[in-house]
């Protein structure tokens, strides 16, 4: 829904619902989203964030009837599509994904074609005059980025997609943005790393020259096209786990001219003082199907663990004072989880910044971990939970 006052459009990610193939996401879309709209936006259009795995995107791009069915459903229910989560390529619910969630990464033909398919769907289904976004991984899992040749391959494939987006804009009038999402333990992890990659690689003269050749446009236009079609998803949870000052990070992106195509409201688990009681309470969050990247601050130094279990092992060897922040998306309306807290303060900081200096046209809540949250955090059903999150964000911006 349009928040007005230049604050952009707010929705929630349907990644929270089952949706590993088109039949599943269609069922989730038609079952849950109308209920959320009725409670949150009964008298105005409601924006939709659609989860499309590679299989679903292929189904839609090859089947005009299914796209027409989707457009009719959205129109009949006073809804509009403006963003797609194209981060997980394959299954994401009910199966162990861990670091495989980044595969195939951005050096692969599979990732490239998947993203092109999603762009084609968006250009057909989204309203005229809209600028939809594609949420995509942070290029690759950091341990698998073994040298500059891998980074060059990432860039080549992203530029190839950008060339397709240039042609799509000329053909359909839709300006689709590819939004890379920094995440802990990935090639794009911190805001500083993101700014460096965009300025030295994606926005470079070499990339503009390459895009000009692929898209058949002058280099002068290619420079503008790169910034028009390539930007970021700023997931507040991820950057809070990295111990970043959120306002400063957003300002860095603004100063570098890197578009924030989507500002994601998400909260992480926060342990300002680790002790045995905290470690015992965290056991329920460990060994899930998702990664639980944990960043530790100890004696002024930082260390990143891939999963909570790794942080537990380090604690077992040395139980000195430390602080942990863990990548587990928890309800944004909570800041107290009993033995520990959340990084909701980072969302409050980001929304205060956005309210004063709007940085994105797209806002989205992404608490996709409903299926693995402890029962005491699941108050009501999934619709109650989603609506409560949307209402909380609206209150922060009102």
C-alpha positions as CSV (number, residue, x, y, z in Angstrom):
1,X,0.0,0.0,0.0
2,X,1.1,3.5,-0.7
3,X,2.1,5.2,2.6
4,X,1.9,8.7,1.1
5,X,4.2,11.6,1.9
6,X,6.8,10.1,-0.4
7,X,7.4,7.3,2.1
8,X,6.9,4.6,-0.5
9,X,4.9,1.3,-0.6
10,X,4.7,-1.1,2.3
11,X,4.0,-4.8,2.2
12,X,5.3,-8.1,3.6
13,X,7.3,-10.9,2.0
14,X,5.2,-13.9,0.9
15,X,8.4,-15.9,1.6
16,X,6.8,-16.5,5.0
17,X,4.3,-18.8,3.3
18,X,4.8,-22.1,1.5
19,X,5.8,-21.4,-2.1
20,X,8.5,-23.6,-3.5
21,X,6.6,-24.1,-6.8
22,X,3.9,-22.2,-8.6
23,X,1.0,-24.2,-7.2
24,X,2.2,-23.7,-3.6
25,X,2.7,-19.9,-4.0
26,X,-0.6,-19.5,-5.9
27,X,-2.4,-21.2,-3.0
28,X,-0.5,-19.1,-0.4
29,X,-1.2,-15.9,-2.4
30,X,-4.9,-16.5,-2.8
31,X,-5.4,-17.8,0.8
32,X,-3.5,-15.4,3.0
33,X,-2.9,-12.1,1.2
34,X,-6.5,-11.1,0.7
35,X,-7.0,-11.6,4.5
36,X,-4.1,-9.4,5.2
37,X,-5.4,-6.7,2.8
38,X,-8.8,-6.8,4.3
39,X,-7.4,-5.9,7.7
40,X,-4.5,-3.6,6.7
41,X,-5.7,-1.9,3.5
42,X,-9.4,-2.4,3.1
43,X,-10.1,0.8,1.2
44,X,-7.0,1.2,-0.9
45,X,-4.8,-1.0,-3.2
46,X,-2.5,-3.3,-1.5
47,X,1.0,-4.1,-2.9
48,X,2.3,-7.6,-3.2
49,X,5.7,-9.1,-2.8
50,X,5.8,-12.4,-4.6
51,X,8.2,-15.3,-3.9
52,X,9.1,-16.9,-7.2
53,X,11.5,-19.8,-7.2
54,X,13.2,-20.7,-10.5
55,X,10.6,-23.4,-11.2
56,X,7.7,-20.9,-10.6
57,X,9.4,-18.2,-12.8
58,X,9.8,-20.7,-15.6
59,X,6.2,-21.7,-15.3
60,X,5.0,-18.1,-15.6
61,X,7.3,-17.0,-18.3
62,X,6.3,-19.9,-20.5
63,X,2.6,-19.8,-19.8
64,X,0.7,-16.6,-20.6
65,X,-2.5,-18.1,-19.2
66,X,-1.0,-18.4,-15.8
67,X,0.2,-14.8,-16.0
68,X,-3.2,-13.7,-17.0
69,X,-4.7,-15.6,-14.1
70,X,-2.3,-13.8,-11.8
71,X,-3.2,-10.4,-13.2
72,X,-6.9,-11.1,-12.9
73,X,-6.6,-12.2,-9.3
74,X,-4.6,-9.0,-8.5
75,X,-7.1,-6.8,-10.3
76,X,-10.2,-8.4,-8.8
77,X,-8.7,-8.0,-5.3
78,X,-7.5,-4.5,-5.6
79,X,-3.8,-5.6,-5.4
80,X,-0.7,-4.8,-7.4
81,X,2.7,-6.6,-7.8
82,X,5.8,-4.4,-7.3
83,X,8.6,-6.8,-6.2
84,X,9.6,-10.4,-6.4
85,X,11.9,-12.3,-4.1
86,X,14.2,-14.2,-6.4
87,X,16.8,-15.0,-3.8
88,X,16.3,-18.7,-3.1
89,X,16.6,-20.6,-6.4
90,X,14.9,-23.8,-5.3
91,X,13.1,-25.2,-2.3
92,X,13.2,-23.0,0.9
93,X,10.5,-24.3,3.2
94,X,10.7,-27.5,5.1
95,X,14.1,-28.6,3.8
96,X,17.6,-27.9,5.0
97,X,19.0,-25.1,2.9
98,X,21.9,-23.5,4.9
99,X,24.5,-22.0,2.6
100,X,23.0,-23.7,-0.4
101,X,20.5,-20.8,-0.4
102,X,23.1,-18.8,-2.4
103,X,23.5,-21.5,-5.1
104,X,23.6,-21.3,-8.0
105,X,25.4,-18.1,-7.4
106,X,25.9,-15.1,-9.8
107,X,28.7,-16.7,-11.8
108,X,26.2,-19.2,-13.2
109,X,23.9,-19.3,-16.3
110,X,21.2,-20.7,-14.1
111,X,21.0,-17.6,-11.9
112,X,21.2,-15.3,-14.9
113,X,18.3,-17.0,-16.8
114,X,16.2,-17.3,-13.6
115,X,16.6,-13.5,-13.0
116,X,15.7,-12.7,-16.6
117,X,12.6,-14.9,-16.4
118,X,11.5,-13.0,-13.2
119,X,12.1,-9.7,-15.0
120,X,9.9,-10.8,-17.9
121,X,7.1,-11.8,-15.5
122,X,7.3,-8.5,-13.6
123,X,7.2,-6.5,-16.9
124,X,4.0,-8.2,-17.9
125,X,2.2,-8.3,-14.6
126,X,3.1,-5.1,-12.9
127,X,1.1,-1.9,-13.4
128,X,2.0,0.5,-16.1
129,X,4.4,3.1,-15.0
130,X,5.7,1.1,-12.1
131,X,9.4,0.3,-11.3
132,X,9.4,-3.2,-9.8
133,X,12.4,-4.8,-8.1
134,X,14.0,-8.2,-8.1
135,X,15.5,-9.3,-4.8
136,X,18.6,-11.3,-5.4
137,X,21.5,-12.9,-3.4
138,X,24.8,-11.0,-2.5
139,X,26.5,-12.6,-5.5
140,X,27.9,-15.6,-3.7
141,X,28.9,-17.3,-0.4
142,X,32.1,-15.6,0.8
143,X,34.2,-18.8,1.3
144,X,33.5,-19.8,-2.4
145,X,34.8,-16.5,-3.7
146,X,38.3,-17.7,-4.3
147,X,39.8,-14.9,-6.4
148,X,39.3,-11.9,-8.7
149,X,38.2,-14.2,-11.6
150,X,35.1,-15.1,-9.6
151,X,34.3,-11.5,-8.9
152,X,34.7,-10.7,-12.6
153,X,32.3,-13.6,-13.5
154,X,29.8,-12.1,-11.0
155,X,30.0,-8.8,-12.7
156,X,29.7,-10.1,-16.2
157,X,26.5,-12.0,-15.4
158,X,25.0,-9.0,-13.6
159,X,25.8,-6.8,-16.6
160,X,24.2,-9.3,-18.9
161,X,21.0,-9.1,-16.9
162,X,21.2,-5.3,-16.9
163,X,21.4,-5.3,-20.7
164,X,18.2,-7.4,-20.7
165,X,16.5,-4.9,-18.4
166,X,17.5,-2.1,-20.7
167,X,15.8,-3.8,-23.6
168,X,12.8,-4.7,-21.5
169,X,12.3,-1.1,-20.6
170,X,12.4,-0.1,-24.3
171,X,10.0,-2.9,-25.1
172,X,7.5,-2.6,-22.3
173,X,8.0,0.7,-20.6
174,X,8.6,-1.1,-17.2
175,X,11.8,-0.1,-15.4
176,X,12.8,-3.3,-13.6
177,X,15.6,-3.0,-10.9
178,X,17.9,-5.8,-9.9
179,X,18.5,-5.5,-6.1
180,X,21.5,-7.3,-4.7
181,X,21.0,-8.0,-0.9
182,X,24.1,-8.0,1.4
183,X,24.1,-10.7,4.0
184,X,26.4,-12.0,6.7
185,X,29.1,-14.4,5.5
186,X,28.6,-13.5,1.8
187,X,30.7,-11.6,-0.8
188,X,28.6,-8.6,-0.3
189,X,28.3,-8.5,3.5
190,X,28.9,-5.0,4.9
191,X,27.7,-1.7,3.5
192,X,31.4,-0.7,2.9
193,X,31.9,-3.8,0.8
194,X,28.8,-3.1,-1.1
195,X,29.8,0.5,-1.9
196,X,33.3,-0.7,-3.0
197,X,31.9,-3.4,-5.3
198,X,29.3,-1.1,-6.9
199,X,31.8,1.8,-7.4
200,X,34.8,-0.3,-8.6
201,X,32.9,-2.9,-10.6
202,X,29.3,-2.4,-11.5
203,X,29.4,1.4,-12.0
204,X,32.9,1.4,-13.6
205,X,33.8,2.6,-17.0
206,X,34.5,-0.9,-18.1
207,X,31.0,-2.0,-17.0
208,X,29.4,0.9,-18.9
209,X,31.4,0.0,-22.0
210,X,30.3,-3.7,-21.7
211,X,26.6,-2.7,-21.1
212,X,26.7,-0.3,-24.1
213,X,27.9,-3.1,-26.4
214,X,25.4,-5.7,-25.0
215,X,22.4,-3.3,-25.0
216,X,23.3,-1.4,-28.2
217,X,23.3,2.0,-26.5
218,X,25.9,4.8,-26.2
219,X,28.3,4.6,-23.3
220,X,26.9,7.9,-22.0
221,X,23.5,6.3,-21.6
222,X,25.0,3.1,-20.2
223,X,26.3,4.9,-17.2
224,X,22.8,6.1,-16.3
225,X,21.3,2.7,-17.1
226,X,23.6,1.0,-14.6
227,X,22.4,3.2,-11.8
228,X,18.8,2.9,-13.0
229,X,18.7,-0.9,-13.1
230,X,21.3,-2.0,-10.5
231,X,20.9,-1.3,-6.8
232,X,20.5,-2.9,-3.4
233,X,18.1,-4.4,-0.9
234,X,19.0,-3.0,2.5
235,X,17.9,-5.6,5.0
236,X,18.1,-3.9,8.3
237,X,18.5,-7.2,10.1
238,X,21.6,-8.1,8.1
239,X,23.4,-4.8,8.7
240,X,22.4,-4.8,12.4
241,X,24.1,-8.3,12.7
242,X,27.2,-6.6,11.2
243,X,27.2,-4.1,14.1
244,X,26.6,-1.2,11.6
245,X,25.2,2.2,12.5
246,X,22.2,2.0,10.3
247,X,21.8,5.7,9.7
248,X,25.4,6.0,8.7
249,X,25.2,2.9,6.4
250,X,22.1,4.4,4.6
251,X,23.9,7.7,4.2
252,X,26.9,5.9,2.7
253,X,24.6,4.4,0.0
254,X,23.1,7.8,-0.6
255,X,26.5,9.5,-0.9
256,X,27.7,6.8,-3.3
257,X,24.5,7.1,-5.5
258,X,23.6,3.5,-5.0
259,X,19.8,3.1,-5.2
260,X,18.1,1.3,-2.3
261,X,15.4,-0.5,-4.3
262,X,13.9,-2.1,-1.2
263,X,14.2,-1.2,2.5
264,X,13.5,-4.4,4.4
265,X,12.3,-4.2,8.0
266,X,13.6,-7.3,9.8
267,X,15.0,-7.9,13.3
268,X,17.7,-10.2,14.5
269,X,18.3,-11.8,17.8
270,X,20.5,-9.7,20.1
271,X,22.5,-10.8,23.1
272,X,24.2,-7.8,24.7
273,X,25.7,-10.0,27.5
274,X,26.3,-13.7,26.7
275,X,26.1,-16.0,29.7
276,X,25.2,-19.7,30.2
277,X,21.5,-18.9,30.7
278,X,21.5,-17.1,27.3
279,X,23.4,-20.0,25.6
280,X,20.9,-22.5,27.0
281,X,18.0,-20.4,25.9
282,X,19.4,-20.0,22.4
283,X,19.6,-23.8,21.9
284,X,16.0,-23.8,20.6
285,X,17.1,-21.5,17.7
286,X,20.1,-23.6,16.7
287,X,20.4,-26.4,14.2
288,X,17.5,-25.1,12.0
289,X,17.1,-25.5,8.2
290,X,18.4,-21.9,7.8
291,X,21.8,-20.4,8.5
292,X,22.2,-18.6,11.9
293,X,25.2,-16.4,11.2
294,X,26.4,-15.0,14.5
295,X,28.7,-12.0,14.9
296,X,30.6,-11.7,18.1
297,X,32.1,-8.6,19.7
298,X,34.6,-9.5,22.3
299,X,37.2,-7.2,23.9
300,X,36.6,-4.7,21.1
301,X,37.3,-7.3,18.3
302,X,34.8,-9.0,16.0
303,X,34.5,-12.6,14.9
304,X,31.8,-14.1,12.6
305,X,30.5,-17.7,13.1
306,X,28.5,-19.4,10.3
307,X,26.0,-20.9,12.8
308,X,25.0,-20.6,16.4
309,X,26.5,-24.0,17.0
310,X,29.9,-22.6,16.1
311,X,29.4,-19.7,18.6
312,X,28.4,-22.2,21.3
313,X,31.6,-24.2,20.7
314,X,33.7,-21.1,21.1
315,X,31.8,-20.2,24.3
316,X,32.5,-23.6,25.7
317,X,36.2,-23.1,25.4
318,X,36.2,-19.6,26.8
319,X,33.3,-18.1,28.7
320,X,34.6,-14.5,28.9
321,X,32.4,-11.5,28.3
322,X,31.1,-10.9,24.8
323,X,28.1,-9.7,22.8
324,X,26.3,-11.7,20.0
325,X,24.0,-10.7,17.2
326,X,22.4,-13.6,15.3
327,X,20.8,-13.8,11.9
328,X,17.4,-15.1,12.8
329,X,14.4,-13.0,11.6
330,X,12.1,-12.5,14.6
331,X,8.9,-10.4,14.8
332,X,9.6,-6.7,14.3
333,X,7.0,-5.7,16.9
334,X,9.1,-7.4,19.7
335,X,12.2,-6.1,21.3
336,X,12.3,-8.5,24.3
337,X,12.6,-12.3,23.9
338,X,13.1,-13.1,27.5
339,X,16.7,-13.9,28.2
340,X,17.8,-11.7,25.3
341,X,16.5,-9.0,23.0
342,X,16.2,-8.1,19.3
343,X,17.7,-5.5,17.0
344,X,14.4,-3.7,16.7
345,X,16.3,-0.5,17.6
346,X,18.0,-0.7,14.2
347,X,14.6,-0.8,12.4
348,X,13.5,2.2,14.5
349,X,16.7,4.0,13.5
350,X,16.3,3.2,9.8
351,X,12.6,4.2,9.7
352,X,13.5,7.5,11.4
353,X,16.1,8.1,8.7
354,X,13.7,7.2,6.0
355,X,10.9,9.4,7.4
356,X,13.3,12.4,7.3
357,X,15.0,11.4,4.0
358,X,13.1,8.8,2.1
359,X,15.6,6.4,0.6
360,X,13.3,3.9,-1.1
361,X,10.0,3.6,-2.8
362,X,9.6,0.0,-1.5
363,X,9.4,-1.1,2.1
364,X,8.9,-4.7,3.0
365,X,8.7,-6.8,6.2
366,X,10.6,-10.0,5.8
367,X,10.1,-12.3,8.8
368,X,10.1,-15.6,6.9
369,X,11.0,-17.8,9.8
370,X,7.5,-18.4,11.2
371,X,8.0,-22.1,10.6
372,X,11.0,-22.4,12.9
373,X,10.1,-19.8,15.6
374,X,9.5,-21.1,19.2
375,X,5.8,-21.6,19.9
376,X,5.8,-18.8,22.5
377,X,6.5,-16.2,19.8
378,X,3.6,-17.4,17.6
379,X,0.8,-15.5,19.0
380,X,-2.3,-16.0,16.9
381,X,-2.2,-17.3,13.4
382,X,0.0,-16.3,10.5
383,X,-2.4,-13.5,9.3
384,X,-2.5,-12.0,12.9
385,X,1.3,-12.1,13.0
386,X,1.8,-10.5,9.6
387,X,-0.8,-7.8,10.3
388,X,0.7,-6.9,13.7
389,X,4.1,-6.4,12.0
390,X,2.6,-4.2,9.3
391,X,0.7,-2.1,11.9
392,X,3.9,-1.7,13.9
393,X,5.8,-0.3,10.9
394,X,3.0,2.0,10.0
395,X,3.0,3.4,13.5
396,X,6.7,4.2,13.3
397,X,6.1,6.2,10.1
398,X,2.9,7.9,11.1
